[in-house]
Amino acid sequence: MAYKSILTVLTHLADVELAVHGAARLARSQDAHLDVLVLGVDRTQVGYSYIGSGAVLMQVGIDRAEADARALEAAANAALLKEFSDLRSSVEAIVTQVGALTELVASRARFADLVVLPRPYGSGASAEAEAVVEAALFDGKAPVLVLPAKGLGAHAVPRRIVLAWNQSAEAMVAARQALPFLKAAEMVDITVVDPPSQGEERSDPGGMLCQLLVRHGVKAEVSVLARGLPKVSEVLARHVTDQNANMLVMGAYGHSRFREAILGGATRNMLTSAEVPVLMAH
């Protein structure tokens, strides 16, 4: 098993170099095809207007989105020229309205083995970054690798991985979707924070998952940690540092779409603070 179709989505010029370089390195390491989706986003939402002005505002928004798409497409092609000559890649530029962004990204993510995206939070993040991550995860049902500001780091394929495990369906999906990385790693640490006292894993937290992964040839071990910090994300972040890990794998947890933010607290906190790539699935 390997990732053969890798997708990255660009909506912000500042993210082009990071996303293209990271996705290209991964694509080459997996002998995969890289698809680059460039989006010019029309952010115009006309609630009311004077007679005759609505069409003008809409045209201004479309013109701006088209200009953004052209600039992003040129930057993406320039970034790809700096990558490996044997890289198989394609660039698709589309103009979309904010309301259609989710379905557009999801439709492309469904046919990707892995989606590589910049971090959606923090200074410099684009207005659409969070929506793109959520669309790929929750609607596209694709695993998403979120890159920190420093990118992949020294190794395109991580050597040491922390796999966050809490017996949830999301964590199980993440473990399965991460198998190409897990099998190639020198060490995978299955990390359980404050395991429940009840349930089928109460006597051997993480043991069944470890057995499954070992049968796939994964070099896995289990760490059971007490919640010594206020947030689970803080415990995981410290453990990633302690293990000198190159990647964190975790389930992505979502809340009701009636809330402004879909991504759950632990997921959001981890993406905000993580210094290594985070692979998530839902």
N, C-alpha and C positions, 0 to 999 in steps of 0.2 A: 504494500500500500504506500502511495506517495501522493503528494499534491501535484496534480498535472495542469490544473487551471487556477491561476492566481489572479485576483482582481484587486486593483486599488482605485479609489474614487477621489477626485480632486475638485475642491470648490474654492480653494484659497491659494493664491500664488506663493505665500510663504511656506506652504506645506509641500510644494512640488519636489524639491530636491530630496527631502527626507523620505517621503513616501515612495517616490520612484526608485531611489537608490536602494532602499530596504527591500522593496518588493522585487526588484531586479536581482539582487543577490540571492534572495530565497528562490526565485524562479530558476536561476541557473543551478543552484545547489540541488534542486529537485528535478532538473531537466523538464521544466514546466513552461507553459505559455503564459505570458503576462498580458493581461487586458487592463488598459488604463481608461477609465471612464471620466471624462471631463465635463463638469456641469456649470453652465452659466445660469444662475438662479435669479429669476424675476421675483423680487421681494415686494412688488407693488400689491397692496391689498386695498382696493378702493371701496370704502364703506359707504361714503356718500360724496357728492361733488356738485359743483354748479353745472348747469346745463351746458353740455358740450365739452366740459373739461375732463370727463372720465376717460374718453378715448385718448386724449392727449397724454394723460398720466400713464395710461397703460402702454402707449407706444414708447414713452420715455423709458419705462421699466424694461420693456423688451429690448430696446436698443442697448441699454446698459448691460443686460444679461448677455446679449450676443457679443458685445465687446469683451466682457469678462471671459466668455467661452473661448474666443479667439486667442486672447492673451494666455489663458491656461493651456490651450492646445499647443501653442508655440513653445511655451516653457516646458511642457511635458516631452515634446519631440526633441528639444534641445537637451533635456536631462537624459533621455534614452540614448542619444548619440554618445554620451560620455560612458555608457555602460558597455558590457561585453559585446563584441561583434557577432557572436553566435547566439545572442539572446533572441528568442522568438517573442515578438510583442506586437500589439496593435493599440491605436489610440482612437477613441470615439468621443466626439464632442456633441453635446446636446444642450439645448436651452429648455429650461423647465420652470414652472411656477412653484412657489413654496409648497402649495397644497398637493402637488403631484410628485414631490421629491421622494416620499416614502415608497410609493409603488414602483417608481422608476429604479431606485437603488435595489429594492427587494427583487425585482424581476431579473436583474443582472446577477445579484448575489446567489440566487437559487442555482445558477449554473456554474458556480465557482467552487472549487475545493477549499479555498482559503481566501479571505478578504483581509488585506493589509491596509491599515489606516493610521493616521497620526492621532495623537492623544486629543480627545475632544474637550478637555478642560484645561484651565490655566491661562496665563497671559499669552496673547497671540492666537488663541484658538478661534476658528471662524464661527460665524453664527450658525452655520448648518452642520458643523462637525458632529455634534451630539445626535442630531436627527439621522445623519448618515450611518453612524454606528448602530443606533437602535433599529433602523430599517434593515440593515444587513443581518443583525442578530435575531430580532423578533419576527420580522416578516419574511426575510430571505432564508432564515433557518441555516445560516452558514456560520462556520467558525470564524471569528474575527481576531486577528493579531493586531493589538494596539501598540504602536511604537512610542517610546519615550523620546524626549528631545534629542538624546544622543544616538538614536537609531538602534540598529541591531547589536552594536558592539563589535567585538573582535571576531566573533564567529557567526556565520550565517545560520548554521545549525547549532543550537545550544548544546553545551557539553554537560551542564548541570541544571536540572529542572526541579522546581518545587511545584507539586501538584496538590492544590487545596482540596480536601475531601471532608464532606459532611453527610454522606449517605444520600444526598438529594439526587433527583433525576437530572437536574442541570449539571451537577458535578460529574455524574456518570457520562452524560453526553460529551462534556468537555474532555474527559479522559479518553473516550473512544476517538473523538475528532483529532486529538493531539497525538495519536499513535505514531505517525511518521516521525515526529520529533522525539517522542519518548523512546522509540526503538533505536534511534541513532545516538541518544545521549549516553554519556559515560556513567551517569548516576541520576536516578529519579527519586526524590524524597516525597513520599506521600505524607502530607502534613494534616494532622487532625487536631483541631483546637477545641478543648473542652468537650470531649465526646460524651454523648448522653449515657446516663446510667441504665437506661432501658433500651431494648431493641436487639436485633439479631447480631450486632457487632459489639455488644457491651463488653464481652470478654476478650475481644481481639480487634480493636478499632483499626480499620484500614486493611485488615488481614485478607479479606476476600478479594479486594481490589488488587492488592499486591500479588496474590496468587494468579489472578487473571493476567496481569501485565507480565509477570515472569514467564508465563506460558507463551507469551508473544516474543520472548527474548529480551524483555526490558530488564535492565539492572536496577531493581527497585528496592527500597527500604521504607520503613514507616517511622515517623516521628510523631509522638503524642505530646502536645503542648498545653500547658495551663494558660488560661486567659489572664495573663499578668498585666495587661494594658487595657485601657477603656474600650478600645475598638478591636474587633477581630482583624481588620485590615492592618492595624498597627503591629499586631502580633505576626501576621504573615510577612509584612514588609521587613521587620527585624530578622525573621527567620531566613528570608531570601538573602539578606546581607550576610548573616552568619554562615550560611551554606555556600556563599560565593556563587550563587545561582545565576544563570544567564537568562532564565525565563520563568514566569509564573503561569500555571494553567489553573483556571477556575471556572466554575459555572457562573453564568450571568443571571442575576435575579431581577425580575421586573415587577413593577407595581401597576396599579390600575391606570389605564390610559386617560382617565378623568383627571389624573394628576398632571401637573406640568411636566414633570420628569418621570420617565419610565424606569430608568435604571435604578435599582435598589441601592440602599445606603452603603453596604459593603462593597458592591461593585463600583459605585461612584467614588468612594474613598480610595479604593485601590488604584483606579485609573488616574486619580488626581495626584497621588504621591509616588507611584511606582517608578523606579529608576531602571527597570528592565522591561523588555517586551512582555505583554500580558496576553495570553491566548484565552479567549472566552467562547463559550457556546451556551445555547439555551434550548 
